């Protein structure tokens, strides 16, 4: 189960890299896609795909999608910490609903 949580966290990290890349201005459209942030983010996403495939062989299938929903929570927290983004009341309520759903489902 640790692998699923780690993969979810890394997936959120790759989303942060893509957000950072989208905020920058580039001299040409090709640089929007061929820069270290985008390439690293897609490499992480590719690695997460393999990690999830392996993890699903070790973890009960009913827990996988539940753990994957934590990506939304991790993205919000990392956006707040790393990108200094503020989140809205709706985003906070949505993430609290996700966490409550996970807790209710796993009990």
Secondary structure, DSSP 8 states (H G I E B T S, - for coil): -HHHHHHHHHHHHHHHHHHHHHHS--SSHHHHHSSHHHHHHHHHHHHHHHHHHHHHHHS-HHHHHHHHTHHHHHHHHHHHHHS-----HHHHHHHHHHHHHHHHHH-
